[in-house]
Amino acid sequence: MSNDVSASRRSVLAGAAGLGLSAFSGRAGAYVASGVTPVVKTTNGPVIGLMEEGVPTFKGLRYGAPPVGALRWAPPAKPASWTDPAAAIAFGPAAIQYASGGGAARYPGAVGPALNQLMNSGEDAIRQSEDCLFLNLWTPALDRKARPVMVWWHGGGFNYGSGNWPVYDGHNLARNHDVVLVSVTHRLNALGFLELADLGGDPASGNVGMLDLTASLQWVKDNIANFGGDPGNVTVFGQSGGGAKVSTSLAMPSMTGLRHKGIVESGAALRSADRASATDQARQLMKVLEVADLAALRAVPPGAIIAAAKSLGAIGGRWGPVMDGVAIKGHPFDPVANPLGRDIPIMVGCTADEQTLYNVGFDSWGKQTEAQMIERLRAQYGPLTDKLVAEAKARYPADNPSYMYVDVTSKATFVSSAALAERKAAQPAPVYMYVWEGRTAVDGGMMRAPHTTEIPFVFDNVTLGPMLLGTAPATLALGKQASAAWTAFARHGDPNDPRSGLPHWPRYELQARATMMFNFKSRIDNDPYAEFRKLMPPLRPA
C-alpha cells in the first residue's frame, strides 16, 4: 500500500470534517468497503474514497462553496481549497426541501416500503442543508483510461430529492459497463429558483439551481481524468425533474462544451417559466415573509422560506428554471429546438403508466365511477375529453375508470416527449425515443409501469429493489438490456450495442417515428399512441 493510501485515520477524519460530511452519514450502502482508495488530486484539494467491492467510490465530493449568506441566490462559487486528503466517504446533505413529493397521500399495501427500498426521499428531508453542493462518483479504476462519463441529475421536480438515493448508486454501471458515474445534489425550490433580478438580486438569481449543475460539470471537466473518465465524452441524464434539467441545459450557454449527450427520462421540459410571472412569484413570497429587500430576505432562516412558499398554495410549488435571457436564452424546445443544443445527441422517453405513481394512494383508487373519471379529465382537457376517453376505451377496453384515468393522463408525458423528439429531429444530431412498458411486480403489478420504473433498470440496479420489481429472470435480463443501451449511448451517441440483445433502434424521424418499447420482450413500434399524440397538446410536465 502506498504512503498516500495509508494516510492516518486522524487526517481522514479531519478531511471528512473539511468536506462538511461529519454529521451526514447517510444510509448504509449496498456494497462493503475493504479499504480506502489512493489519494486523488482535484482542483479543490486531494481526496480519498472507499474501495467498495473493487469499485473506487467517492461520496460527498464538494464542488461548490456553501451557498449561504451573500451567496444565497447567487451563482455558485468555487469552494475554499484544502491541502490534507479529505475523506469522501459519506453522502453530503440534501438541499433544503419540502418533506416529500408525489401526489398520493399514502401508498397501499407494500408499495410504500417497496418504493422506499430504492428512493429514500424521507431521509433527504431529515438530512437537508443549504450547504448542499456535493457530488458522488463511482469509477472502474483510477487509471486515466478516459472512459465515458455519465452525470445523473436527480428527479423530484425542482422541489425535492438528492443525488444520494439507493437507486442512483453507480457501482454496477462502473463495474459492469466501464463508465464513470457521477450523481449531483444542488439547490432546489425557492432557494434555487427565486427570480430576483428586478428586485435587487443577481441577474441569474432565478436559475442558480441550474447554474449549480453547470458548476458540477465544470468540476467534471477539470477533474474527471484523474478518476478514469474522459472530460470530452460527458452524458447528462436524469428522470422527471432531472429530465427537465437535461432539457433545460440545452438552452444554457454556460453548458456549452461541458456536456456532449443528453438523456431525458419522463421530463421533456419544452419551455421555462417566463420572467414576469417568476418575478411576481418572488414578490408574493417576500410579502408573506414581510421583507422589503434582498438583504432582509437573505437573513430569513431557510425553514421559514420553505414554510412561506408552502403557504402560497399552488404558486408556492411551481419552482423551476426561468427564461431570463441570461442563464437561459430561449426556451429549450418551443417553438423549435434551441440552437444551443443542435449538436447534442438526445435520447428521450417515458413510462407507459406514468400516473399510477400519483393515483394508487388515493381512497378513490379502484372505486372511481366513469362519471367521476370524466369529470376529473374534463377539468384538465375540456372539450378534448370525450375524444380522449373514446380513444382510451378503444385501446384499453378492459380497464376500469381508475385505470382509464391514468391511461389518459399518462399520455401527457408521452406527448411532450414526442414533441421534443420531433423538434430535435430537425437538428443535425440524432434523437432516439423510447417508451418503458416493463411492469413493476409489487402487489400483483398494481402500478404497472409507473413514473420512475426505468431507473433501477438503467442503473443495472434491479437486484437492489426486489420488493418493487421482483426477482424473475426476465426482470433481471431487462436490467441488463437497458443499462447496456444507456451506456452505449453514453459511449457512442447511439444506443445500439450487441450486448443489449435489443432489436435495432433507429433514430427518430418524422416519417416513421420509430420508438423502442422496452418490455420483457422489447420491440420497435412506429408512431405509438399516434391518436393521443394528434389529439393532446404537448404539455410541460409538472
Helices and strands as residue ranges (DSSP letters): H 9-18, E 33-36, E 47-48, E 50-52, E 55-62, G 69-71, E 86-87, H 111-116, H 121-126, E 134-138, E 147-153, G 166-168, H 171-177, E 180-184, H 189-192, G 197-199, G 205-207, H 208-223, G 224-227, E 229-239, H 241-249, G 253-255, E 261-265, E 273-274, H 275-289, H 294-298, H 302-311, G 313-317, E 322-323, G 339-341, E 346-351, H 356-359, H 370-381, G 382-384, H 385-395, H 401-409, H 411-424, E 431-436, H 442-445, H 455-458, G 462-464, H 466-469, H 473-492, G 498-500, E 514-518, E 523-526, H 530-535
